[in-house]
């Protein structure tokens, strides 16, 4: 029997930390003093290309902890906006602040998760301004995923945007950025073949089972976790020829029963899965638990009853749900999500040919965002100029109106209309020039002069919906489901 090479990552200690833990009060988190200077967009992250799974699982954030750390980052790093994108293959911070520095974000995260700052820095990457925009667009389009063009990451980008809005840490810049990224992701999938064909981590798991057992018709399987990944993997096992009953176990029995009915499986109680390990050949583990569920002792006991029969454990959860020590036991083949990378990269030739087309779409969306961002400081100045002129016009009209009382009403209406036309013509050329300077990226220097000349106040936050770049205003993030049309899903 030909068995593919495997990699068992057995860390020296238990790296399964609770992703919901962490607070500013309980950690020694460095703070930074407020700085002056231009607003900067910065991205700091860690993904499957730069950090091993042992580190990534320590940096994984659930929805509640993502909101908590976003708020803490704003307070400790003097940020005006912040969002967290956390998936099984990446954890990224998107920040907007005055002279925002990536090293400050890394130090903060190291203190929050109690990780050595130097180690974290060595596995991190940083993008600023246009490069940060391009990076998030590539993420949403599936170009930065373990499986090229996978679908699930688009929904995860949308969810990260929603979570930042709910936590009140998003603002006009990040709101527009995430909408632009979702637009890029949707265009990539509708205008190119980057997501065509059934290729995902779930497919890789089933392909791995084929390599180890050959035909799957006589194999028995257990799926731990009744979420989307578990359901798709179960359907793929059926498509691969598995005819025996597939057991499904979930902490919520009702969800396991519902999935079993939809997919011709058998739901079992959660506390029964250890005994089931002695009966099945393939175990797919995909839950959101922040710790080991399938422990080495449970596997060791099951292997005694198996009498030398092989068992395949596929752990596609992050943090990992299967104790890595179990992979060292005789006749146990354990693979985690990083081990599936080579399998998942096969048969991607067609998708790879579409990358250049997707990069062109991304370049267009990055340019739209650049034009919008350049005009971000100009728009309030234009509004302020018009309001200043209208106030002056209204004051003068109020003073003049009584002197025109002897005129017929239609004459007074005509005169007032003329005052509006006069103001519009007077401001037309200055506003055209300001808009042009904004598009060319030269508006910021001139805006301060305009404010001083007209005595304008500092602008309030610009509505991200009203100022959305290009077509992104119409591509509302909440409308994207992120589901595949061919049943493919991935936790990117």
Wavefront OBJ file of the C-alpha trace (Angstrom):
o trace
v 0.000 0.000 0.000
v 1.464 3.342 -1.091
v 1.219 5.900 1.690
v 1.959 9.593 1.027
v 4.601 11.262 3.115
v 3.303 12.867 6.260
v 4.528 15.497 8.640
v 3.699 15.261 12.315
v 4.223 18.546 14.120
v 4.725 17.606 17.755
v 5.432 20.760 19.747
v 7.320 20.642 23.017
v 4.292 21.880 24.923
v 0.548 22.327 24.620
v -0.051 25.157 22.168
v -3.845 24.865 22.150
v -4.851 28.144 23.741
v -8.457 29.234 24.174
v -9.109 31.670 21.339
v -11.679 33.496 23.452
v -9.140 34.363 26.158
v -7.080 37.487 26.359
v -7.690 40.895 27.879
v -5.709 44.051 28.338
v -6.036 43.753 32.095
v -4.416 40.321 32.274
v -1.518 40.824 29.868
v 1.552 42.995 29.813
v 0.704 44.875 26.625
v 2.957 47.693 25.454
v 1.346 50.998 24.684
v 2.357 53.755 22.327
v 2.097 57.478 22.795
v -0.176 59.427 20.445
v 1.704 60.659 17.388
v 1.124 63.439 14.931
v 1.300 63.082 11.183
v -0.679 61.783 8.225
v -3.177 58.954 8.526
v -1.671 55.645 7.432
v -3.235 52.330 6.390
v -1.213 49.328 7.620
v -1.733 45.574 7.462
v 0.169 43.135 9.668
v -0.447 39.418 9.351
v 0.600 35.812 9.700
v -0.519 33.102 7.277
v 0.174 29.566 6.100
v 3.110 30.783 4.017
v 4.915 32.574 6.860
v 3.932 30.878 10.123
v 3.605 27.218 11.186
v 0.281 25.955 12.438
v 1.605 25.826 16.032
v 1.915 29.620 15.925
v -1.190 30.318 13.853
v -3.447 28.512 16.280
v -2.174 30.732 19.102
v -3.134 33.772 17.030
v -6.617 32.567 16.027
v -9.479 34.831 17.087
v -13.169 34.101 17.407
v -15.711 36.847 16.690
v -15.888 38.057 20.292
v -12.133 38.076 20.859
v -11.585 39.841 17.510
v -13.887 42.643 18.639
v -12.130 42.802 22.006
v -8.641 43.046 20.555
v -9.758 45.619 17.970
v -11.003 47.893 20.726
v -7.844 47.324 22.761
v -5.649 48.074 19.745
v -7.441 51.358 19.195
v -6.782 52.395 22.788
v -3.180 51.193 23.076
v -1.873 51.996 19.601
v -3.691 55.281 18.960
v -5.655 53.921 16.009
v -8.678 55.592 14.474
v -9.866 52.376 12.775
v -9.118 48.685 13.213
v -10.370 45.338 11.881
v -9.283 41.733 12.422
v -9.421 39.034 9.736
v -8.930 35.603 11.323
v -9.303 32.289 9.485
v -7.696 28.889 9.887
v -4.848 29.969 7.615
v -4.341 33.605 8.552
v -4.664 36.239 11.259
v -4.392 39.828 10.023
v -4.762 43.277 11.545
v -5.960 46.143 9.343
v -5.265 49.457 11.031
v -5.631 53.146 10.254
v -3.841 55.631 12.465
v -1.528 58.574 12.718
v 1.858 57.305 11.571
v 0.765 53.744 12.380
v 3.749 51.405 12.869
v 3.621 47.658 12.197
v 6.061 46.846 14.997
v 3.682 48.435 17.510
v 0.897 46.128 16.351
v 3.148 43.056 16.531
v 4.355 43.945 20.038
v 0.779 44.461 21.163
v -0.332 41.115 19.731
v 2.673 39.362 21.295
v 1.723 40.719 24.703
v -1.934 39.846 24.219
v -1.257 36.233 23.257
v 1.861 35.845 25.424
v 4.096 35.031 22.464
v 7.715 36.082 22.126
v 7.731 39.359 20.210
v 10.860 38.535 18.194
v 9.426 35.162 17.155
v 6.171 36.791 16.098
v 8.003 39.452 14.121
v 10.017 36.836 12.248
v 6.834 35.148 10.995
v 4.906 38.310 10.149
v 4.399 40.343 6.993
v 3.542 44.006 6.581
v 1.774 46.012 3.872
v 1.150 49.744 3.772
v -1.236 51.960 1.810
v -1.737 50.696 -1.780
v 0.082 47.430 -1.006
v -2.335 46.813 1.876
v -5.291 47.440 -0.439
v -3.854 45.090 -3.054
v -3.207 42.409 -0.433
v -6.779 42.361 0.896
v -8.142 42.297 -2.662
v -5.896 39.285 -3.401
v -7.115 37.595 -0.222
v -10.769 38.155 -1.134
v -10.144 36.923 -4.682
v -8.612 33.691 -3.375
v -5.120 34.360 -4.748
v -3.528 34.250 -1.281
v -5.329 31.103 -0.110
v -3.869 27.665 0.399
v -6.277 26.500 -2.319
v -6.166 28.926 -5.236
v -9.499 30.630 -5.895
v -11.415 28.989 -3.041
v -14.775 30.523 -2.137
v -15.040 30.608 1.642
v -12.500 33.381 2.157
v -14.799 35.919 0.479
v -17.437 35.338 3.137
v -14.772 35.556 5.834
v -13.625 38.958 4.548
v -17.237 40.115 4.633
v -17.656 38.747 8.173
v -14.515 40.579 9.348
v -15.951 43.834 7.992
v -19.275 43.203 9.726
v -17.560 42.417 13.026
v -15.554 45.655 12.890
v -18.735 47.626 12.238
v -20.499 45.919 15.156
v -17.504 46.635 17.421
v -17.509 50.309 16.310
v -13.858 50.060 15.272
v -14.425 50.475 11.537
v -14.615 53.832 9.801
v -14.673 55.384 6.335
v -11.289 54.029 5.237
v -11.666 50.408 6.370
v -15.330 50.393 5.390
v -14.399 51.395 1.845
v -11.364 49.074 1.815
v -13.364 45.967 2.684
v -16.130 46.853 0.250
v -13.512 47.281 -2.461
v -11.984 43.904 -1.592
v -15.373 42.181 -1.719
v -15.994 43.798 -5.104
v -12.647 42.461 -6.346
v -13.475 38.993 -5.011
v -16.891 38.915 -6.615
v -15.561 40.156 -9.953
v -12.749 37.587 -9.890
v -15.237 34.755 -9.540
v -17.807 36.068 -12.010
v -15.443 37.351 -14.729
v -12.760 34.638 -14.639
v -12.483 30.888 -14.059
v -10.343 31.264 -10.923
v -12.902 29.349 -8.836
v -14.088 26.872 -11.451
v -13.747 23.205 -10.661
v -14.063 21.356 -7.370
v -10.815 21.884 -5.471
v -10.692 22.576 -1.731
v -9.218 21.377 1.539
v -12.211 19.057 1.844
v -11.418 17.609 -1.586
v -7.800 17.223 -0.521
v -8.887 15.271 2.561
v -10.924 12.849 0.452
v -8.105 12.509 -2.081
v -5.758 11.643 0.779
v -8.151 8.916 1.911
v -8.101 7.478 -1.607
v -4.292 7.392 -1.623
v -4.190 5.453 1.630
v -7.150 3.074 1.242
v -7.643 2.946 -2.512
v -11.335 2.354 -3.174
v -13.523 3.892 -0.453
v -16.630 1.786 -1.078
v -15.929 -0.525 1.858
v -14.498 2.063 4.225
v -16.343 3.531 7.176
v -16.021 7.154 8.226
v -16.712 9.432 11.161
v -17.160 13.182 10.780
v -16.683 15.262 13.938
v -18.371 18.632 13.496
v -21.660 19.395 11.715
v -20.622 22.723 10.235
v -20.234 23.632 6.567
v -16.803 22.009 6.192
v -18.017 18.791 7.808
v -21.089 18.653 5.568
v -19.120 19.241 2.370
v -16.551 16.595 3.322
v -19.330 14.130 4.044
v -20.905 14.755 0.612
v -17.526 14.331 -1.058
v -17.011 10.994 0.671
v -20.332 9.865 -0.765
v -19.330 11.103 -4.223
v -16.042 9.218 -3.896
v -17.920 5.937 -3.672
v -18.315 5.395 0.100
v -21.442 3.253 0.464
v -21.354 2.346 4.149
v -22.986 4.458 6.834
v -21.082 7.604 7.755
v -21.306 8.535 11.415
v -21.687 12.184 12.369
v -21.090 13.568 15.824
v -21.528 17.111 17.070
v -21.748 18.672 20.513
v -25.283 19.692 19.576
v -27.040 16.402 18.843
v -29.816 18.089 16.849
v -27.342 19.483 14.295
v -25.731 16.082 13.870
v -29.164 14.508 13.276
v -30.118 17.200 10.743
v -26.908 16.654 8.779
v -27.334 12.885 8.961
v -30.814 13.151 7.447
v -29.622 15.391 4.612
v -26.599 13.258 3.753
v -27.741 9.715 4.475
v -25.617 9.387 7.592
v -26.052 8.278 11.183
v -25.956 10.756 14.053
v -24.299 9.638 17.278
v -23.963 11.241 20.692
v -20.842 13.325 21.260
v -19.625 11.102 24.092
v -19.864 8.057 21.805
v -17.235 9.157 19.281
v -14.246 7.689 21.234
v -15.792 4.229 20.961
v -16.559 4.823 17.273
v -12.833 5.258 16.560
v -12.408 1.515 16.953
v -14.916 0.876 14.124
v -14.171 3.479 11.435
v -11.289 3.803 8.975
v -11.424 7.555 8.285
v -12.014 10.377 10.769
v -12.558 13.927 9.547
v -12.334 16.505 12.335
v -13.685 19.984 11.648
v -14.965 21.854 14.688
v -14.466 25.310 16.147
v -13.280 23.985 19.514
v -10.193 25.833 20.814
v -8.515 22.699 22.213
v -7.722 19.048 21.499
v -10.864 16.912 21.205
v -9.299 13.695 19.936
v -6.593 13.119 22.523
v -3.717 10.675 22.222
v -5.033 8.418 24.993
v -8.396 8.100 23.213
v -6.668 7.076 19.980
v -4.314 4.700 21.785
v -7.250 2.900 23.391
v -9.081 2.663 20.047
v -6.003 1.213 18.312
v -5.828 -1.647 20.802
v -9.306 -2.714 19.660
v -8.425 -2.284 15.966
v -5.735 -5.014 16.061
v -3.361 -3.442 13.551
v -5.917 -1.930 11.158
v -4.885 1.480 9.840
v -6.828 4.619 10.702
v -6.661 7.974 8.945
v -7.185 11.090 11.064
v -7.613 14.313 9.073
v -7.655 17.414 11.273
v -8.802 20.428 9.256
v -9.491 22.542 12.337
v -7.538 25.577 13.504
v -6.742 25.499 16.359
v -6.025 21.798 15.888
v -8.526 19.393 17.434
v -6.383 16.219 17.276
v -3.440 15.825 19.643
v -0.297 15.669 17.423
v 1.124 12.951 19.692
v -1.529 10.598 18.277
v 0.251 10.717 14.930
v 3.254 8.872 16.386
v 1.165 5.812 17.307
v 1.544 2.672 15.149
v -0.908 2.384 12.219
v -2.171 5.950 12.738
v -1.911 8.384 9.833
v -2.522 11.926 11.080
v -2.620 14.926 8.778
v -3.390 18.533 9.696
v -4.408 21.362 7.395
v -0.802 22.250 6.520
v -0.085 18.642 5.516
v -2.927 18.817 2.982
v -1.310 21.658 1.048
v 0.442 19.509 -1.560
v -2.680 17.441 -2.123
v -4.824 20.558 -2.491
v -2.464 22.093 -5.031
v -2.920 19.309 -7.556
v -5.178 19.760 -10.561
v -5.026 23.553 -10.278
v -3.579 24.153 -13.743
v -6.770 25.673 -15.121
v -7.140 28.006 -12.183
v -3.508 29.075 -12.344
v -4.040 30.243 -15.927
v -6.639 32.716 -14.640
v -4.340 34.447 -12.152
v -3.213 37.120 -14.622
v -6.833 38.055 -15.366
v -7.613 38.295 -11.655
v -4.531 40.437 -11.037
v -5.826 42.873 -13.679
v -9.181 43.088 -11.894
v -7.376 43.705 -8.616
v -5.280 46.463 -10.199
v -8.476 48.175 -11.354
v -10.052 47.978 -7.897
v -6.869 49.212 -6.203
v -6.862 52.203 -8.553
v -10.497 52.951 -7.728
v -9.659 52.911 -4.053
v -6.641 55.166 -4.634
v -8.786 57.740 -6.427
v -11.356 57.621 -3.640
v -8.736 57.867 -0.890
v -6.985 60.783 -2.570
v -10.267 62.645 -2.645
v -11.142 61.763 0.936
v -9.697 65.014 2.316
v -10.973 67.073 -0.608
v -14.654 66.181 -0.302
v -15.193 67.774 3.139
v -13.376 70.907 1.958
v -15.684 71.210 -1.054
v -18.719 70.693 1.154
v -17.363 73.298 3.571
v -16.784 75.808 0.791
v -20.333 75.415 -0.476
v -21.772 75.706 3.030
v -19.692 78.828 3.722
v -20.883 80.440 0.487
v -24.494 79.432 1.143
v -24.378 80.943 4.634
v -23.081 84.213 3.257
v -25.685 84.191 0.477
v -28.515 83.470 2.916
v -27.406 86.220 5.301
v -27.238 88.773 2.506
v -30.565 87.657 1.089
v -32.234 87.965 4.489
v -30.873 91.529 4.721
v -31.933 92.426 1.181
v -35.327 90.716 1.079
v -37.161 93.448 3.029
v -35.831 96.079 0.631
v -37.377 94.148 -2.267
v -40.813 93.857 -0.685
v -42.263 96.293 -3.225
v -41.450 93.945 -6.108
v -43.845 91.276 -7.340
v -43.274 87.841 -5.867
v -42.122 86.292 -9.160
v -39.416 88.970 -9.406
v -38.192 88.247 -5.884
v -38.088 84.518 -6.688
v -36.092 85.228 -9.842
v -33.615 87.418 -7.952
v -33.066 84.763 -5.275
v -32.549 82.110 -7.981
v -29.943 84.388 -9.518
v -28.046 84.528 -6.181
v -27.847 80.698 -6.220
v -26.575 80.734 -9.786
v -23.980 83.371 -8.911
v -22.615 81.290 -6.030
v -22.510 78.156 -8.170
v -20.588 79.881 -10.954
v -18.232 81.542 -8.485
v -17.314 78.198 -6.855
v -17.372 76.053 -9.990
v -13.753 76.451 -11.085
v -12.188 76.165 -7.576
v -14.189 72.986 -6.929
v -13.228 71.480 -10.296
v -9.569 72.145 -9.532
v -9.813 70.681 -6.031
v -11.478 67.519 -7.345
v -8.783 67.147 -9.999
v -6.051 67.583 -7.394
v -7.739 64.937 -5.248
v -7.804 62.415 -8.109
v -4.119 63.106 -8.804
v -3.183 62.679 -5.158
v -2.205 66.330 -4.690
v -5.269 67.518 -2.808
v -4.074 67.146 0.771
v -1.631 70.058 0.637
v -4.236 72.397 -0.864
v -7.056 71.456 1.479
v -5.363 73.086 4.477
v -5.027 76.324 2.505
v -8.726 76.224 1.611
v -9.682 75.630 5.240
v -7.597 78.585 6.357
v -8.959 80.878 3.632
v -12.590 80.044 4.398
v -12.191 79.476 8.147
v -13.481 75.920 7.892
v -13.580 73.477 10.791
v -11.820 70.097 10.782
v -14.015 67.669 8.807
v -16.123 65.055 10.540
v -15.761 61.429 9.502
v -16.906 60.944 5.958
v -19.675 58.393 5.560
v -18.116 55.266 4.119
v -21.303 54.377 2.307
v -21.635 57.789 0.693
v -17.969 57.954 -0.249
v -17.485 54.357 -1.362
v -14.917 54.113 -4.157
v -15.995 53.318 -7.694
v -18.610 50.636 -8.011
v -17.974 49.441 -4.466
v -20.782 51.651 -3.176
v -23.237 49.362 -4.931
v -21.440 46.161 -3.935
v -22.678 46.104 -0.357
v -20.696 43.676 1.744
v -23.732 42.182 3.400
v -25.114 40.854 0.120
v -22.272 38.382 -0.403
v -22.949 34.914 0.944
v -19.537 33.518 0.079
v -21.032 30.122 -0.812
v -19.797 28.107 -3.721
v -22.054 27.137 -6.581
v -20.402 23.745 -6.828
v -20.446 22.820 -3.167
v -16.852 23.801 -2.558
v -15.889 25.450 0.702
v -12.695 26.091 2.525
v -11.620 27.814 5.706
v -8.861 29.545 3.744
l 1 2 3 4 5 6 7 8 9 10 11 12 13 14 15 16 17 18 19 20 21 22 23 24 25 26 27 28 29 30 31 32 33 34 35 36 37 38 39 40 41 42 43 44 45 46 47 48 49 50 51 52 53 54 55 56 57 58 59 60 61 62 63 64 65 66 67 68 69 70 71 72 73 74 75 76 77 78 79 80 81 82 83 84 85 86 87 88 89 90 91 92 93 94 95 96 97 98 99 100 101 102 103 104 105 106 107 108 109 110 111 112 113 114 115 116 117 118 119 120 121 122 123 124 125 126 127 128 129 130 131 132 133 134 135 136 137 138 139 140 141 142 143 144 145 146 147 148 149 150 151 152 153 154 155 156 157 158 159 160 161 162 163 164 165 166 167 168 169 170 171 172 173 174 175 176 177 178 179 180 181 182 183 184 185 186 187 188 189 190 191 192 193 194 195 196 197 198 199 200 201 202 203 204 205 206 207 208 209 210 211 212 213 214 215 216 217 218 219 220 221 222 223 224 225 226 227 228 229 230 231 232 233 234 235 236 237 238 239 240 241 242 243 244 245 246 247 248 249 250 251 252 253 254 255 256 257 258 259 260 261 262 263 264 265 266 267 268 269 270 271 272 273 274 275 276 277 278 279 280 281 282 283 284 285 286 287 288 289 290 291 292 293 294 295 296 297 298 299 300 301 302 303 304 305 306 307 308 309 310 311 312 313 314 315 316 317 318 319 320 321 322 323 324 325 326 327 328 329 330 331 332 333 334 335 336 337 338 339 340 341 342 343 344 345 346 347 348 349 350 351 352 353 354 355 356 357 358 359 360 361 362 363 364 365 366 367 368 369 370 371 372 373 374 375 376 377 378 379 380 381 382 383 384 385 386 387 388 389 390 391 392 393 394 395 396 397 398 399 400 401 402 403 404 405 406 407 408 409 410 411 412 413 414 415 416 417 418 419 420 421 422 423 424 425 426 427 428 429 430 431 432 433 434 435 436 437 438 439 440 441 442 443 444 445 446 447 448 449 450 451 452 453 454 455 456 457 458 459 460 461 462 463 464 465 466 467 468 469 470 471 472 473 474 475 476 477 478 479 480 481 482 483 484 485 486 487 488 489 490 491 492
